[in-house]
Amino acid sequence: MKDPAQILIRPVISEKSYAGMAHQRYVFRVAPTANKLEIRAAVEAAFKVKAESVNVINVKGKVRTRMRRGGRVVGRSRDWKKAVVTLRAGETIANLFEGV
């Protein structure tokens, strides 16, 4: 098994992810090569909890345009992978944002 630090990059901090925490749903930015089984094992090993389900979303990077002296420059932010982990009833991750 890979080290959980290689799979779980960081938690996603947003209003939607905070609302999901009330329902034992936690959102993480994960390695692009990680699959659902690896993500489940990494969360269970890192936080000592049991995961009920794992949903994975491939997020496409945004197209960014900006003006420079030579004209308009079009760039793109990176694509990334997001995982929504639902924990079993009664389980929570208490120390999720200590290192963030």
KEKELO-989774 format. One line per 5 residues: number of its first residue (from 1); for each residue x, y, z of N, C-alpha, C. Coordinates in steps of 0.2 Angstrom, whole numbers, plus 2048, in hexadecimal, padded with zeros to 3 digits. Layout:
NUM	X/Y/Z/X/Y/Z/X/Y/Z; ...
END
This chain:
1	804/7FA/800/800/800/800/804/806/800; 802/80B/7FC/806/812/7FC/805/815/803; 809/81A/804/809/81E/80A/803/823/809; 7FF/824/80E/7F9/828/80E/7FB/82F/80C; 801/832/80D/803/838/80C/804/839/804
6	805/834/801/806/834/7F9/7FF/834/7F6; 7FA/831/7F9/7F4/831/7F6/7EF/837/7F8; 7EF/839/7FE/7EB/83F/800/7EF/845/800; 7EE/849/7FC/7F2/84F/7FB/7F0/854/800; 7EA/856/800/7E8/85B/805/7E0/85B/805
11	7DD/85D/80B/7D6/85E/80B/7D3/864/807; 7CE/863/804/7CB/869/800/7C7/86D/805; 7C8/874/805/7C5/878/80A/7C0/87D/806; 7BA/87B/807/7B5/87F/803/7AE/87F/807; 7AA/883/806/7A3/883/809/7A0/87D/808
16	7A0/87A/802/79D/874/801/7A0/86E/805; 7A6/86E/805/7AA/869/809/7A8/869/811; 7A8/86F/813/7A6/870/81A/79F/86E/81C; 79A/86F/817/793/86D/818/793/865/818; 797/862/814/797/85B/814/79A/857/81A
21	79E/85B/81E/7A1/858/824/79C/857/829; 796/85A/829/791/859/82D/78E/852/82C; 78F/84F/826/78C/849/824/791/844/823; 797/845/826/79D/840/826/7A0/83F/81F; 79F/845/81B/7A2/845/814/7A8/84A/814
26	7AE/847/813/7B4/84B/813/7B7/84B/80B; 7BA/851/809/7BC/852/802/7C4/852/803; 7C7/84F/7FE/7CE/84F/7FE/7D1/850/7F7; 7D6/854/7F6/7DA/854/7F0/7DF/84E/7F0; 7DE/849/7EB/7E2/843/7EB/7E7/843/7E5
31	7EB/83E/7E5/7F0/83D/7E0/7EC/83B/7D9; 7EE/83D/7D3/7EA/83C/7CD/7EA/834/7CC; 7EF/830/7CE/7EF/829/7CC/7EC/825/7D1; 7E9/828/7D7/7E6/824/7DC/7DF/822/7DA; 7DD/81B/7DC/7D7/819/7DB/7D3/819/7E2
36	7CC/817/7E1/7C8/817/7E7/7CA/812/7ED; 7CD/80C/7EB/7D0/808/7F0/7D6/80B/7F4; 7DA/80E/7F0/7E0/811/7F3/7DE/817/7F8; 7D9/81B/7F5/7D7/821/7F9/7D4/81E/800; 7CF/819/7FF/7CC/817/805/7D1/814/80A
41	7D6/811/808/7DB/80E/80C/7DF/814/80F; 7E1/819/80C/7E5/81E/80E/7E1/822/814; 7DB/823/813/7D7/827/818/7D6/823/81E; 7D5/81D/81D/7D4/818/823/7DB/818/827; 7E0/817/823/7E7/817/827/7E9/81E/82A
46	7E7/823/827/7EA/82A/829/7E6/82C/82F; 7DF/82B/82F/7DB/82E/834/7D8/829/839; 7D9/822/838/7D6/81D/83C/7CF/81D/83C; 7CC/81E/836/7C4/81D/836/7C3/818/831; 7BC/817/830/7BA/812/82B/7B6/816/826
51	7B8/815/81F/7B4/818/81A/7AE/814/817; 7A9/817/816/7A3/814/814/7A3/814/80C; 7A5/81A/809/7A5/81A/802/7AA/81F/800; 7AC/81F/7F9/7B1/823/7F7/7AF/825/7F0; 7AE/82C/7EE/7AC/82E/7E8/7B2/832/7E5
56	7B3/831/7DF/7B9/835/7DC/7B7/839/7D6; 7BA/83F/7D5/7B8/844/7D0/7BF/846/7CD; 7BF/846/7C6/7C5/849/7C3/7C3/850/7C1; 7C6/855/7C4/7C5/85C/7C3/7C9/85F/7BE; 7C6/862/7B9/7CA/865/7B3/7CC/86C/7B5
61	7D2/86D/7B3/7D5/874/7B5/7D2/87A/7B1; 7D1/87F/7B4/7CE/885/7B1/7D3/888/7AB; 7D0/88B/7A6/7D3/88F/7A1/7D4/896/7A4; 7DA/898/7A4/7DC/89F/7A6/7DF/8A3/7A1; 7DC/8A9/7A0/7DF/8AE/79B/7E1/8B4/79E
66	7E6/8B7/79C/7E9/8BD/79F/7EC/8C1/799; 7ED/8C7/79A/7F0/8CC/795/7F7/8CD/797; 7FB/8CD/792/802/8CE/793/804/8D4/78E; 80A/8D6/78E/80C/8DB/789/80C/8D8/782; 80D/8D2/781/80D/8CF/77B/806/8CD/778
71	801/8CE/77C/7FB/8CC/77A/7F7/8C7/780; 7F2/8C4/77E/7EF/8C0/782/7F2/8B9/783; 7F3/8B7/789/7F6/8B0/78B/7F0/8AC/78E; 7F0/8A6/78B/7EB/8A1/78D/7EF/89B/791; 7ED/89A/797/7F0/895/79B/7EA/890/79E
76	7ED/88B/7A2/7E8/887/7A4/7EA/884/7AB; 7E6/884/7B0/7E8/881/7B7/7E8/879/7B6; 7EB/876/7BB/7EC/86F/7BA/7E5/86B/7BB; 7E5/865/7B8/7DF/861/7BA/7E1/85D/7C1; 7DC/85C/7C5/7DE/858/7CB/7D8/854/7CD
81	7D9/84F/7D2/7D4/84A/7D4/7D2/84C/7DB; 7CB/84B/7DC/7C8/84D/7E2/7C4/846/7E4; 7C5/845/7EB/7C1/83F/7EE/7BD/841/7F3; 7B7/83F/7F3/7B2/840/7F8/7B1/83A/7FC; 7B3/83A/803/7B3/834/807/7AE/834/80C
86	7A9/830/80C/7A4/82F/811/7A6/82A/816; 7A6/82C/81C/7A7/828/822/7A1/824/825; 7A2/81F/828/79D/81B/82B/79A/820/831; 793/81E/833/790/822/837/793/822/83E; 794/828/841/797/829/847/79E/82B/847
91	7A1/82A/841/7A9/82C/841/7AA/832/83E; 7AF/836/840/7B1/83C/83E/7B9/83D/83D; 7BB/841/83A/7C2/843/839/7C3/849/83D; 7C6/849/843/7C6/84F/848/7CC/853/846; 7D2/851/844/7D8/855/843/7D9/856/83C
96	7D4/857/838/7D5/858/831/7D9/85E/82F; 7D7/864/832/7DA/86A/830/7E0/86C/834; 7E3/868/838/7E9/86A/83C/7EF/86C/838; 7F0/868/833/7F6/869/82F/7F5/86E/829; 7EF/870/828/7EE/875/822/7EF/87C/824
END
